[in-house]
Amino acid sequence: MWKYGGQWEEELILLKAIIDKTVLTETTKWGGPVYVYEKKNVIGLGGFKDYFAIWFFNGVFLKDEKKKLINAQEDVTKSLRQWRFKSKEEINEKEILEYIAEAIENEKQGKIIKPSKKEAIISELLEKEMNQNPALKDAFQKFSPYKQYEFLEYIETAKQEKTKLSRIEKVIPMILANVGLNDKYR
């Protein structure tokens, strides 16, 4: 369980008892209880230092008429929303069940936010290198788009052209040997 799960044990047991009245199935993911509907994550529970919370994986779609939900990381978290509690007295079973019912309904309707596509990266220096070396171009094209992106990102995140060139020199043997940039970590 979570680092601070122990200090909220009684409160989390109470929340679990409420959630048990729904059609959700309890599983354990990321070290804590997560409740799923047809294998889709709907809500999770956890205890933190100053509060305990229910989070709704697709909470962005909830109407939140009672203004209970917050985005824990503005500009980072797209769909997850938390409902934080600081005491057992704040737990309102009827309201919690209404929010969960709406979350399940949204899940049934398939409301999700698709991850945003990454911007395409173009490396003119690598292009130039590949135009002079057709074997390099062929080898590069054998990589998945994801692995191609890793190489391009690695080269183009360098600020100075000389660094970009040294990175290209470093990756050319890897590309020719069909070794992805981060393969050794996989």
N, CA, C and O atoms as a DFTB+ gen file, in Angstrom:
744 C
 N C O
     1  1       0.850      -1.187       0.000
     2  2       0.000       0.000       0.000
     3  2       0.890       1.243       0.000
     4  3       2.105       1.147       0.172
     5  1       0.285       2.380      -0.190
     6  2       0.996       3.643      -0.305
     7  2       1.777       3.978       0.956
     8  3       1.487       3.479       2.043
     9  1       2.760       4.826       0.782
    10  2       3.630       5.253       1.874
    11  2       2.827       5.750       3.077
    12  3       3.163       5.441       4.221
    13  1       1.749       6.532       2.814
    14  2       0.969       7.093       3.913
    15  2      -0.375       6.385       4.084
    16  3      -1.264       6.883       4.776
    17  1      -0.517       5.208       3.442
    18  2      -1.775       4.472       3.539
    19  2      -2.114       4.130       4.977
    20  3      -3.286       4.150       5.355
    21  1      -1.110       3.815       5.788
    22  2      -1.316       3.416       7.177
    23  2      -1.996       4.483       8.021
    24  3      -2.861       4.171       8.840
    25  1      -1.613       5.734       7.826
    26  2      -2.200       6.787       8.654
    27  2      -3.664       7.051       8.297
    28  3      -4.378       7.694       9.066
    29  1      -4.113       6.565       7.147
    30  2      -5.509       6.761       6.720
    31  2      -6.245       5.419       6.637
    32  3      -7.271       5.315       5.965
    33  1      -5.730       4.405       7.313
    34  2      -6.271       3.048       7.158
    35  2      -7.791       2.983       7.334
    36  3      -8.496       2.420       6.496
    37  1      -8.284       3.559       8.421
    38  2      -9.715       3.499       8.715
    39  2     -10.537       4.196       7.611
    40  3     -11.577       3.694       7.186
    41  1     -10.047       5.360       7.159
    42  2     -10.748       6.125       6.130
    43  2     -10.755       5.368       4.797
    44  3     -11.769       5.339       4.099
    45  1      -9.623       4.760       4.452
    46  2      -9.545       4.018       3.189
    47  2     -10.440       2.771       3.227
    48  3     -11.026       2.392       2.213
    49  1     -10.540       2.144       4.395
    50  2     -11.438       0.986       4.535
    51  2     -12.887       1.435       4.317
    52  3     -13.672       0.727       3.685
    53  1     -13.233       2.600       4.836
    54  2     -14.578       3.150       4.648
    55  2     -14.848       3.419       3.159
    56  3     -15.917       3.081       2.652
    57  1     -13.882       4.023       2.467
    58  2     -14.048       4.273       1.031
    59  2     -14.186       2.961       0.260
    60  3     -15.006       2.856      -0.652
    61  1     -13.382       1.961       0.629
    62  2     -13.472       0.647      -0.034
    63  2     -14.865       0.056       0.133
    64  3     -15.421      -0.515      -0.805
    65  1     -15.430       0.197       1.340
    66  2     -16.771      -0.347       1.608
    67  2     -17.817       0.327       0.712
    68  3     -18.765      -0.316       0.262
    69  1     -17.635       1.624       0.460
    70  2     -18.560       2.345      -0.427
    71  2     -18.382       1.846      -1.868
    72  3     -19.361       1.562      -2.559
    73  1     -17.130       1.743      -2.309
    74  2     -16.846       1.313      -3.685
    75  2     -17.331      -0.118      -3.920
    76  3     -17.725      -0.467      -5.033
    77  1     -17.301      -0.948      -2.870
    78  2     -17.767      -2.337      -2.993
    79  2     -19.252      -2.423      -3.349
    80  3     -19.728      -3.481      -3.760
    81  1     -19.982      -1.322      -3.194
    82  2     -21.411      -1.304      -3.540
    83  2     -21.621      -1.066      -5.043
    84  3     -22.757      -1.052      -5.516
    85  1     -20.531      -0.880      -5.786
    86  2     -20.629      -0.629      -7.233
    87  2     -20.259      -1.900      -7.996
    88  3     -19.932      -2.924      -7.395
    89  1     -20.314      -1.823      -9.328
    90  2     -19.971      -2.975     -10.182
    91  2     -18.462      -3.083     -10.421
    92  3     -18.012      -3.997     -11.113
    93  1     -17.679      -2.161      -9.856
    94  2     -16.247      -2.159     -10.106
    95  2     -15.545      -3.328      -9.416
    96  3     -15.970      -3.796      -8.360
    97  1     -14.466      -3.781     -10.036
    98  2     -13.663      -4.876      -9.502
    99  2     -12.343      -4.313      -8.984
   100  3     -11.690      -3.525      -9.669
   101  1     -11.951      -4.716      -7.781
   102  2     -10.700      -4.214      -7.204
   103  2      -9.511      -5.003      -7.732
   104  3      -9.533      -6.232      -7.784
   105  1      -8.478      -4.274      -8.119
   106  2      -7.199      -4.877      -8.516
   107  2      -6.117      -4.065      -7.802
   108  3      -6.415      -3.068      -7.144
   109  1      -4.879      -4.490      -7.934
   110  2      -3.783      -3.701      -7.381
   111  2      -2.872      -3.315      -8.532
   112  3      -2.377      -4.170      -9.266
   113  1      -2.661      -2.024      -8.676
   114  2      -1.752      -1.505      -9.704
   115  2      -0.955      -0.383      -9.070
   116  3      -1.482       0.370      -8.251
   117  1       0.315      -0.265      -9.443
   118  2       1.187       0.801      -8.931
   119  2       1.184       0.814      -7.410
   120  3       1.304       1.879      -6.805
   121  1       1.049      -0.351      -6.779
   122  2       1.144      -0.452      -5.326
   123  2      -0.084      -0.013      -4.555
   124  3      -0.009       0.180      -3.341
   125  1      -1.204       0.148      -5.222
   126  2      -2.422       0.559      -4.512
   127  2      -3.661       0.004      -5.172
   128  3      -3.592      -0.537      -6.275
   129  1      -4.813       0.133      -4.498
   130  2      -6.047      -0.393      -5.083
   131  2      -6.538       0.462      -6.253
   132  3      -6.632       1.686      -6.164
   133  1      -6.847      -0.228      -7.349
   134  2      -7.430       0.406      -8.527
   135  2      -8.683      -0.389      -8.860
   136  3      -8.679      -1.620      -8.820
   137  1      -9.748       0.320      -9.186
   138  2     -11.034      -0.324      -9.466
   139  2     -11.321      -0.223     -10.951
   140  3     -11.273       0.853     -11.547
   141  1     -11.621      -1.377     -11.531
   142  2     -11.776      -1.453     -12.982
   143  2     -13.192      -1.863     -13.374
   144  3     -13.905      -2.524     -12.618
   145  1     -13.571      -1.451     -14.571
   146  2     -14.819      -1.862     -15.196
   147  2     -14.428      -2.432     -16.546
   148  3     -13.892      -1.722     -17.397
   149  1     -14.702      -3.738     -16.745
   150  2     -14.310      -4.417     -17.985
   151  2     -12.856      -4.114     -18.357
   152  3     -12.563      -3.705     -19.481
   153  1     -11.966      -4.318     -17.408
   154  2     -10.504      -4.156     -17.558
   155  2     -10.050      -2.719     -17.793
   156  3      -8.876      -2.497     -18.090
   157  1     -10.932      -1.751     -17.670
   158  2     -10.569      -0.340     -17.835
   159  2     -10.469       0.300     -16.451
   160  3     -11.375       0.150     -15.632
   161  1      -9.371       1.013     -16.188
   162  2      -9.196       1.692     -14.902
   163  2     -10.235       2.804     -14.765
   164  3     -10.341       3.675     -15.628
   165  1     -11.007       2.765     -13.661
   166  2     -12.017       3.801     -13.442
   167  2     -11.604       4.705     -12.285
   168  3     -11.564       5.927     -12.431
   169  1     -11.296       4.099     -11.128
   170  2     -10.865       4.903      -9.974
   171  2      -9.737       4.206      -9.226
   172  3      -9.524       3.001      -9.357
   173  1      -9.026       5.000      -8.441
   174  2      -7.977       4.477      -7.569
   175  2      -8.108       5.135      -6.208
   176  3      -8.772       6.161      -6.062
   177  1      -7.471       4.539      -5.219
   178  2      -7.486       5.060      -3.850
   179  2      -6.064       5.194      -3.349
   180  3      -5.185       4.429      -3.746
   181  1      -5.836       6.159      -2.483
   182  2      -4.512       6.245      -1.885
   183  2      -4.459       7.219      -0.730
   184  3      -5.275       8.134      -0.623
   185  1      -3.487       7.005       0.127
   186  2      -3.241       7.903       1.249
   187  2      -1.954       8.669       1.006
   188  3      -0.939       8.089       0.621
   189  1      -2.001       9.957       1.228
   190  2      -0.839      10.806       1.064
   191  2      -0.533      11.470       2.400
   192  3      -1.231      11.230       3.385
   193  1       0.484      12.286       2.441
   194  2       0.904      12.875       3.706
   195  2      -0.220      13.686       4.358
   196  3      -0.515      13.502       5.539
   197  1      -0.846      14.585       3.587
   198  2      -1.830      15.500       4.169
   199  2      -3.285      15.182       3.836
   200  3      -4.192      15.875       4.299
   201  1      -3.512      14.152       3.046
   202  2      -4.886      13.819       2.656
   203  2      -4.936      12.387       2.134
   204  3      -3.903      11.769       1.875
   205  1      -6.152      11.873       1.985
   206  2      -6.356      10.618       1.268
   207  2      -7.290      10.950       0.117
   208  3      -8.013      11.945       0.178
   209  1      -7.288      10.139      -0.927
   210  2      -8.014      10.548      -2.131
   211  2      -8.571       9.372      -2.911
   212  3      -8.093       8.239      -2.836
   213  1      -9.611       9.707      -3.665
   214  2     -10.092       8.841      -4.748
   215  2      -9.669       9.584      -6.007
   216  3      -9.872      10.794      -6.106
   217  1      -9.093       8.888      -6.957
   218  2      -8.871       9.573      -8.221
   219  2      -9.633       8.851      -9.302
   220  3      -9.779       7.629      -9.300
   221  1     -10.110       9.653     -10.218
   222  2     -10.893       9.183     -11.348
   223  2      -9.984       9.270     -12.566
   224  3      -9.549      10.354     -12.955
   225  1      -9.701       8.110     -13.166
   226  2      -8.749       8.081     -14.275
   227  2      -9.201       8.958     -15.438
   228  3      -8.373       9.586     -16.098
   229  1     -10.526       9.005     -15.697
   230  2     -11.045       9.889     -16.739
   231  2     -11.941      10.961     -16.125
   232  3     -13.000      11.287     -16.660
   233  1     -11.498      11.501     -14.997
   234  2     -12.267      12.481     -14.241
   235  2     -12.566      13.768     -14.988
   236  3     -13.496      14.495     -14.639
   237  1     -11.765      14.051     -16.030
   238  2     -11.975      15.262     -16.814
   239  2     -13.383      15.277     -17.420
   240  3     -13.917      16.350     -17.704
   241  1     -13.988      14.107     -17.619
   242  2     -15.315      14.025     -18.240
   243  2     -16.463      14.121     -17.224
   244  3     -17.627      14.213     -17.613
   245  1     -16.141      14.100     -15.938
   246  2     -17.202      14.182     -14.928
   247  2     -17.748      15.606     -14.853
   248  3     -16.995      16.571     -14.981
   249  1     -19.054      15.732     -14.647
   250  2     -19.676      17.068     -14.569
   251  2     -19.158      17.840     -13.356
   252  3     -19.007      19.060     -13.421
   253  1     -18.887      17.146     -12.255
   254  2     -18.337      17.748     -11.026
   255  2     -19.166      18.933     -10.536
   256  3     -18.630      19.998     -10.233
   257  1     -20.493      18.728     -10.463
   258  2     -21.387      19.803     -10.023
   259  2     -21.111      20.227      -8.582
   260  3     -21.387      21.370      -8.218
   261  1     -20.578      19.338      -7.767
   262  2     -20.304      19.666      -6.355
   263  2     -18.907      20.270      -6.173
   264  3     -18.496      20.574      -5.054
   265  1     -18.181      20.440      -7.289
   266  2     -16.831      21.038      -7.272
   267  2     -15.885      20.323      -6.293
   268  3     -15.244      20.954      -5.452
   269  1     -15.820      19.013      -6.423
   270  2     -14.976      18.199      -5.537
   271  2     -13.621      17.853      -6.155
   272  3     -12.665      17.557      -5.438
   273  1     -13.543      17.890      -7.482
   274  2     -12.366      17.336      -8.156
   275  2     -11.302      18.394      -8.445
   276  3     -11.603      19.549      -8.749
   277  1     -10.044      17.956      -8.339
   278  2      -8.928      18.832      -8.698
   279  2      -7.977      18.091      -9.644
   280  3      -7.891      16.863      -9.641
   281  1      -7.283      18.869     -10.433
   282  2      -6.228      18.340     -11.282
   283  2      -4.944      18.472     -10.472
   284  3      -4.489      19.583     -10.195
   285  1      -4.363      17.341     -10.093
   286  2      -3.186      17.354      -9.216
   287  2      -1.971      18.015      -9.874
   288  3      -1.141      18.610      -9.187
   289  1      -1.866      17.913     -11.198
   290  2      -0.713      18.503     -11.891
   291  2      -1.185      19.259     -13.124
   292  3      -1.215      18.706     -14.223
   293  1      -1.548      20.505     -12.944
   294  2      -2.002      21.359     -14.042
   295  2      -0.988      21.310     -15.184
   296  3       0.219      21.351     -14.943
   297  1      -1.463      21.223     -16.403
   298  2      -0.639      21.173     -17.631
   299  2       0.116      19.850     -17.814
   300  3       0.763      19.653     -18.843
   301  1       0.043      18.955     -16.848
   302  2       0.703      17.657     -17.004
   303  2      -0.379      16.592     -17.154
   304  3      -0.389      15.818     -18.111
   305  1      -1.288      16.576     -16.184
   306  2      -2.340      15.573     -16.166
   307  2      -3.482      16.029     -17.068
   308  3      -4.054      17.101     -16.870
   309  1      -3.806      15.201     -18.060
   310  2      -4.861      15.587     -18.985
   311  2      -6.234      15.121     -18.502
   312  3      -7.187      15.899     -18.538
   313  1      -6.358      13.878     -18.052
   314  2      -7.694      13.375     -17.744
   315  2      -7.919      12.980     -16.288
   316  3      -9.064      12.937     -15.840
   317  1      -6.866      12.694     -15.545
   318  2      -7.021      12.246     -14.157
   319  2      -7.452      13.393     -13.249
   320  3      -6.932      14.505     -13.346
   321  1      -8.419      13.107     -12.356
   322  2      -8.850      14.106     -11.380
   323  2      -8.928      13.460      -9.999
   324  3      -9.320      12.299      -9.878
   325  1      -8.560      14.202      -8.965
   326  2      -8.570      13.703      -7.583
   327  2      -9.694      14.327      -6.780
   328  3     -10.051      15.490      -6.967
   329  1     -10.241      13.523      -5.881
   330  2     -11.172      14.031      -4.869
   331  2     -10.456      13.795      -3.551
   332  3     -10.309      12.651      -3.121
   333  1     -10.010      14.861      -2.910
   334  2      -9.201      14.756      -1.692
   335  2     -10.062      14.913      -0.445
   336  3     -11.034      15.668      -0.418
   337  1      -9.665      14.170       0.587
   338  2     -10.342      14.223       1.880
   339  2      -9.287      14.418       2.962
   340  3      -8.185      13.880       2.856
   341  1      -9.610      15.176       3.989
   342  2      -8.691      15.361       5.111
   343  2      -9.206      14.689       6.387
   344  3      -8.479      14.586       7.375
   345  1     -10.478      14.226       6.362
   346  2     -11.031      13.534       7.533
   347  2     -12.160      12.603       7.102
   348  3     -12.720      12.732       6.013
   349  1     -12.475      11.660       7.989
   350  2     -13.553      10.704       7.741
   351  2     -14.895      11.431       7.591
   352  3     -15.777      10.984       6.857
   353  1     -15.032      12.554       8.295
   354  2     -16.291      13.316       8.268
   355  2     -16.598      13.885       6.874
   356  3     -17.751      14.177       6.553
   357  1     -15.559      14.036       6.059
   358  2     -15.770      14.593       4.710
   359  2     -16.314      13.559       3.731
   360  3     -16.715      13.911       2.622
   361  1     -16.333      12.295       4.126
   362  2     -16.782      11.228       3.231
   363  2     -18.310      11.224       3.175
   364  3     -18.981      10.972       4.175
   365  1     -18.846      11.509       1.982
   366  2     -20.291      11.512       1.768
   367  2     -20.600      10.376       0.783
   368  3     -20.374      10.497      -0.421
   369  1     -21.122       9.272       1.329
   370  2     -21.338       8.073       0.527
   371  2     -22.205       8.344      -0.697
   372  3     -21.875       7.901      -1.797
   373  1     -23.294       9.055      -0.521
   374  2     -24.236       9.316      -1.624
   375  2     -23.524      10.059      -2.763
   376  3     -23.655       9.680      -3.926
   377  1     -22.773      11.118      -2.428
   378  2     -22.067      11.891      -3.451
   379  2     -20.997      11.052      -4.143
   380  3     -20.851      11.101      -5.365
   381  1     -20.257      10.288      -3.359
   382  2     -19.194       9.451      -3.938
   383  2     -19.800       8.445      -4.917
   384  3     -19.274       8.249      -6.013
   385  1     -20.902       7.808      -4.524
   386  2     -21.548       6.826      -5.406
   387  2     -22.080       7.488      -6.684
   388  3     -22.065       6.876      -7.752
   389  1     -22.546       8.733      -6.576
   390  2     -23.016       9.455      -7.777
   391  2     -21.847       9.684      -8.739
   392  3     -21.976       9.465      -9.943
   393  1     -20.716      10.121      -8.206
   394  2     -19.547      10.374      -9.052
   395  2     -19.052       9.069      -9.693
   396  3     -18.704       9.043     -10.874
   397  1     -19.024       7.997      -8.907
   398  2     -18.552       6.710      -9.445
   399  2     -19.503       6.215     -10.531
   400  3     -19.057       5.714     -11.564
   401  1     -20.812       6.353     -10.306
   402  2     -21.794       5.914     -11.310
   403  2     -21.585       6.675     -12.620
   404  3     -21.645       6.091     -13.703
   405  1     -21.341       7.971     -12.512
   406  2     -21.093       8.778     -13.716
   407  2     -19.792       8.338     -14.399
   408  3     -19.726       8.268     -15.626
   409  1     -18.768       8.046     -13.605
   410  2     -17.478       7.597     -14.166
   411  2     -17.655       6.270     -14.915
   412  3     -17.082       6.080     -15.988
   413  1     -18.448       5.360     -14.349
   414  2     -18.694       4.062     -15.002
   415  2     -19.461       4.290     -16.306
   416  3     -19.149       3.680     -17.328
   417  1     -20.452       5.159     -16.267
   418  2     -21.241       5.479     -17.460
   419  2     -20.333       6.052     -18.554
   420  3     -20.454       5.676     -19.720
   421  1     -19.432       6.953     -18.184
   422  2     -18.490       7.520     -19.154
   423  2     -17.606       6.433     -19.753
   424  3     -17.288       6.459     -20.942
   425  1     -17.212       5.470     -18.907
   426  2     -16.386       4.352     -19.370
   427  2     -17.165       3.522     -20.387
   428  3     -16.622       3.129     -21.420
   429  1     -18.428       3.260     -20.096
   430  2     -19.285       2.484     -21.018
   431  2     -19.400       3.194     -22.359
   432  3     -19.470       2.554     -23.408
   433  1     -19.418       4.533     -22.315
   434  2     -19.529       5.315     -23.556
   435  2     -18.176       5.467     -24.253
   436  3     -18.095       6.001     -25.360
   437  1     -17.116       4.993     -23.595
   438  2     -15.785       5.033     -24.203
   439  2     -15.166       6.425     -24.249
   440  3     -14.384       6.730     -25.149
   441  1     -15.512       7.263     -23.287
   442  2     -14.938       8.616     -23.257
   443  2     -13.505       8.549     -22.738
   444  3     -13.267       8.250     -21.568
   445  1     -12.562       8.830     -23.623
   446  2     -11.150       8.864     -23.209
   447  2     -10.438       9.977     -23.971
   448  3     -10.880      10.394     -25.041
   449  1      -9.350      10.442     -23.414
   450  2      -8.502      11.410     -24.118
   451  2      -7.371      10.623     -24.758
   452  3      -6.632       9.908     -24.081
   453  1      -7.248      10.761     -26.047
   454  2      -6.160      10.068     -26.746
   455  2      -4.858      10.839     -26.480
   456  3      -4.844      12.070     -26.491
   457  1      -3.763      10.095     -26.240
   458  2      -2.485      10.790     -26.030
   459  2      -2.153      11.632     -27.263
   460  3      -2.407      11.212     -28.392
   461  1      -1.593      12.805     -27.047
   462  2      -1.303      13.677     -28.175
   463  2      -0.126      13.121     -28.971
   464  3       0.814      12.552     -28.415
   465  1      -0.204      13.300     -30.271
   466  2       0.875      12.842     -31.154
   467  2       2.099      13.724     -30.928
   468  3       1.985      14.936     -30.740
   469  1       3.264      13.096     -30.950
   470  2       4.499      13.878     -30.807
   471  2       4.755      14.619     -32.115
   472  3       4.441      14.137     -33.203
   473  1       5.330      15.793     -31.971
   474  2       5.729      16.566     -33.145
   475  2       6.774      15.774     -33.920
   476  3       7.651      15.140     -33.334
   477  1       6.667      15.819     -35.246
   478  2       7.686      15.165     -36.065
   479  2       8.981      15.973     -35.940
   480  3       8.957      17.200     -35.852
   481  1      10.101      15.263     -35.933
   482  2      11.400      15.938     -35.834
   483  2      12.145      15.699     -37.145
   484  3      12.198      14.579     -37.654
   485  1      12.703      16.751     -37.667
   486  2      13.504      16.621     -38.885
   487  2      14.935      17.034     -38.542
   488  3      15.174      18.083     -37.943
   489  1      15.869      16.187     -38.938
   490  2      17.275      16.520     -38.734
   491  2      17.918      16.687     -40.106
   492  3      18.213      15.713     -40.799
   493  1      18.127      17.943     -40.479
   494  2      18.729      18.208     -41.792
   495  2      20.122      17.604     -41.895
   496  3      20.526      17.127     -42.956
   497  1      20.857      17.628     -40.777
   498  2      22.222      17.086     -40.792
   499  2      22.216      15.572     -41.025
   500  3      23.033      15.052     -41.784
   501  1      21.286      14.872     -40.365
   502  2      21.199      13.412     -40.574
   503  2      20.699      13.114     -41.991
   504  3      21.167      12.176     -42.637
   505  1      19.740      13.923     -42.468
   506  2      19.241      13.768     -43.848
   507  2      20.409      13.847     -44.842
   508  3      20.537      13.019     -45.744
   509  1      21.253      14.865     -44.648
   510  2      22.402      15.087     -45.527
   511  2      23.323      13.853     -45.507
   512  3      23.802      13.386     -46.541
   513  1      23.546      13.348     -44.281
   514  2      24.395      12.161     -44.093
   515  2      23.791      10.948     -44.823
   516  3      24.502      10.183     -45.475
   517  1      22.466      10.792     -44.698
   518  2      21.796       9.643     -45.326
   519  2      21.778       9.762     -46.856
   520  3      21.827       8.754     -47.561
   521  1      21.708      11.001     -47.362
   522  2      21.732      11.190     -48.818
   523  2      23.094      10.810     -49.400
   524  3      23.179      10.364     -50.545
   525  1      24.163      10.985     -48.612
   526  2      25.508      10.614     -49.055
   527  2      25.778       9.125     -48.837
   528  3      26.705       8.568     -49.424
   529  1      24.960       8.477     -47.984
   530  2      25.211       7.078     -47.614
   531  2      23.894       6.281     -47.668
   532  3      23.183       6.159     -46.671
   533  1      23.590       5.738     -48.875
   534  2      22.322       5.021     -49.044
   535  2      22.150       3.830     -48.074
   536  3      21.025       3.506     -47.694
   537  1      23.240       3.192     -47.681
   538  2      23.153       2.060     -46.740
   539  2      22.633       2.553     -45.388
   540  3      21.858       1.863     -44.726
   541  1      23.068       3.754     -44.985
   542  2      22.617       4.357     -43.729
   543  2      21.123       4.649     -43.811
   544  3      20.372       4.378     -42.874
   545  1      20.704       5.204     -44.946
   546  2      19.291       5.544     -45.140
   547  2      18.433       4.273     -45.053
   548  3      17.406       4.264     -44.376
   549  1      18.850       3.213     -45.731
   550  2      18.108       1.933     -45.703
   551  2      18.037       1.391     -44.283
   552  3      16.979       0.960     -43.824
   553  1      19.177       1.416     -43.591
   554  2      19.227       0.897     -42.215
   555  2      18.296       1.703     -41.312
   556  3      17.588       1.133     -40.482
   557  1      18.297       3.038     -41.472
   558  2      17.458       3.910     -40.641
   559  2      15.979       3.603     -40.873
   560  3      15.184       3.579     -39.933
   561  1      15.624       3.371     -42.131
   562  2      14.212       3.137     -42.458
   563  2      13.695       1.791     -41.952
   564  3      12.486       1.569     -41.905
   565  1      14.606       0.896     -41.575
   566  2      14.188      -0.405     -41.016
   567  2      13.706      -0.273     -39.569
   568  3      13.013      -1.154     -39.060
   569  1      14.075       0.831     -38.907
   570  2      13.639       1.047     -37.520
   571  2      12.167       1.443     -37.473
   572  3      11.628       2.019     -38.418
   573  1      11.533       1.117     -36.348
   574  2      10.142       1.545     -36.132
   575  2      10.115       3.070     -36.039
   576  3      11.129       3.690     -35.717
   577  1       8.958       3.677     -36.319
   578  2       8.877       5.142     -36.203
   579  2       9.307       5.634     -34.816
   580  3       9.920       6.694     -34.691
   581  1       8.983       4.859     -33.780
   582  2       9.345       5.246     -32.409
   583  2      10.867       5.319     -32.257
   584  3      11.394       6.276     -31.690
   585  1      11.570       4.297     -32.769
   586  2      13.042       4.289     -32.646
   587  2      13.685       5.342     -33.535
   588  3      14.711       5.917     -33.171
   589  1      13.094       5.601     -34.696
   590  2      13.584       6.684     -35.542
   591  2      13.464       8.011     -34.788
   592  3      14.376       8.839     -34.801
   593  1      12.322       8.188     -34.136
   594  2      12.063       9.418     -33.365
   595  2      13.112       9.592     -32.267
   596  3      13.594      10.700     -32.032
   597  1      13.466       8.481     -31.589
   598  2      14.481       8.561     -30.522
   599  2      15.821       9.079     -31.060
   600  3      16.459       9.930     -30.441
   601  1      16.238       8.555     -32.218
   602  2      17.492       9.027     -32.820
   603  2      17.397      10.513     -33.167
   604  3      18.292      11.292     -32.838
   605  1      16.314      10.899     -33.831
   606  2      16.143      12.290     -34.271
   607  2      16.094      13.244     -33.080
   608  3      16.688      14.321     -33.111
   609  1      15.379      12.837     -32.031
   610  2      15.272      13.668     -30.831
   611  2      16.652      13.832     -30.174
   612  3      17.022      14.925     -29.746
   613  1      17.398      12.729     -30.103
   614  2      18.736      12.748     -29.511
   615  2      19.642      13.733     -30.256
   616  3      20.379      14.501     -29.637
   617  1      19.579      13.703     -31.579
   618  2      20.426      14.592     -32.379
   619  2      19.963      16.044     -32.241
   620  3      20.776      16.939     -32.012
   621  1      18.667      16.269     -32.381
   622  2      18.135      17.640     -32.473
   623  2      17.975      18.355     -31.135
   624  3      17.743      19.564     -31.113
   625  1      18.093      17.643     -30.029
   626  2      18.036      18.344     -28.734
   627  2      19.365      19.010     -28.396
   628  3      19.446      19.798     -27.454
   629  1      20.404      18.694     -29.164
   630  2      21.690      19.388     -28.969
   631  2      21.518      20.833     -29.430
   632  3      20.860      21.099     -30.436
   633  1      22.111      21.753     -28.693
   634  2      21.943      23.176     -29.022
   635  2      22.920      23.638     -30.114
   636  3      22.576      24.462     -30.961
   637  1      24.138      23.093     -30.077
   638  2      25.151      23.543     -31.037
   639  2      25.303      22.533     -32.174
   640  3      25.158      21.325     -31.989
   641  1      25.593      23.063     -33.329
   642  2      25.750      22.204     -34.498
   643  2      26.879      21.185     -34.312
   644  3      26.751      20.035     -34.733
   645  1      27.988      21.605     -33.682
   646  2      29.096      20.651     -33.501
   647  2      28.668      19.473     -32.612
   648  3      29.123      18.347     -32.814
   649  1      27.793      19.734     -31.630
   650  2      27.283      18.645     -30.775
   651  2      26.371      17.738     -31.598
   652  3      26.426      16.514     -31.473
   653  1      25.543      18.337     -32.430
   654  2      24.665      17.536     -33.301
   655  2      25.514      16.627     -34.189
   656  3      25.210      15.445     -34.357
   657  1      26.572      17.188     -34.750
   658  2      27.447      16.399     -35.630
   659  2      28.135      15.267     -34.870
   660  3      28.257      14.158     -35.389
   661  1      28.582      15.538     -33.647
   662  2      29.244      14.470     -32.885
   663  2      28.224      13.379     -32.502
   664  3      28.565      12.198     -32.442
   665  1      26.966      13.794     -32.244
   666  2      25.934      12.800     -31.941
   667  2      25.617      11.947     -33.176
   668  3      25.390      10.742     -33.064
   669  1      25.603      12.579     -34.341
   670  2      25.378      11.820     -35.577
   671  2      26.492      10.791     -35.768
   672  3      26.235       9.633     -36.100
   673  1      27.739      11.235     -35.550
   674  2      28.873      10.301     -35.664
   675  2      28.706       9.115     -34.715
   676  3      29.039       7.979     -35.051
   677  1      28.188       9.400     -33.534
   678  2      28.004       8.348     -32.541
   679  2      26.912       7.349     -32.963
   680  3      27.055       6.144     -32.754
   681  1      25.817       7.861     -33.562
   682  2      24.694       6.966     -33.865
   683  2      24.823       6.231     -35.197
   684  3      24.180       5.198     -35.388
   685  1      25.625       6.732     -36.106
   686  2      25.757       6.063     -37.411
   687  2      26.118       4.577     -37.262
   688  3      25.449       3.737     -37.863
   689  1      27.161       4.221     -36.475
   690  2      27.464       2.784     -36.341
   691  2      26.295       2.004     -35.713
   692  3      26.075       0.842     -36.055
   693  1      25.555       2.632     -34.807
   694  2      24.411       1.962     -34.179
   695  2      23.322       1.684     -35.216
   696  3      22.762       0.590     -35.271
   697  1      23.034       2.698     -36.033
   698  2      22.004       2.547     -37.069
   699  2      22.406       1.443     -38.038
   700  3      21.597       0.578     -38.375
   701  1      23.654       1.477     -38.481
   702  2      24.134       0.460     -39.436
   703  2      24.118      -0.945     -38.824
   704  3      23.938      -1.934     -39.535
   705  1      24.306      -1.026     -37.513
   706  2      24.290      -2.335     -36.830
   707  2      22.873      -2.719     -36.371
   708  3      22.686      -3.733     -35.699
   709  1      21.891      -1.904     -36.738
   710  2      20.494      -2.135     -36.363
   711  2      20.289      -2.171     -34.841
   712  3      19.521      -2.977     -34.315
   713  1      20.998      -1.275     -34.158
   714  2      20.873      -1.171     -32.705
   715  2      20.163       0.147     -32.379
   716  3      20.645       1.225     -32.729
   717  1      19.030       0.048     -31.714
   718  2      18.285       1.255     -31.339
   719  2      19.036       2.059     -30.293
   720  3      19.863       1.522     -29.557
   721  1      18.741       3.350     -30.235
   722  2      19.442       4.253     -29.325
   723  2      19.367       3.790     -27.868
   724  3      20.363       3.849     -27.147
   725  1      18.203       3.333     -27.439
   726  2      18.025       2.946     -26.034
   727  2      17.846       1.439     -25.838
   728  3      17.325       1.004     -24.812
   729  1      18.280       0.640     -26.828
   730  2      18.100      -0.815     -26.730
   731  2      18.748      -1.427     -25.498
   732  3      18.212      -2.364     -24.905
   733  1      19.909      -0.889     -25.113
   734  2      20.612      -1.497     -23.967
   735  2      19.820      -1.323     -22.662
   736  3      20.071      -2.036     -21.690
   737  1      18.861      -0.373     -22.636
   738  2      18.057      -0.170     -21.425
   739  2      16.749      -0.950     -21.448
   740  3      16.030      -1.008     -20.450
   741  1      16.451      -1.545     -22.593
   742  2      15.156      -2.235     -22.728
   743  2      15.252      -3.667     -22.249
   744  3      14.263      -4.399     -22.287
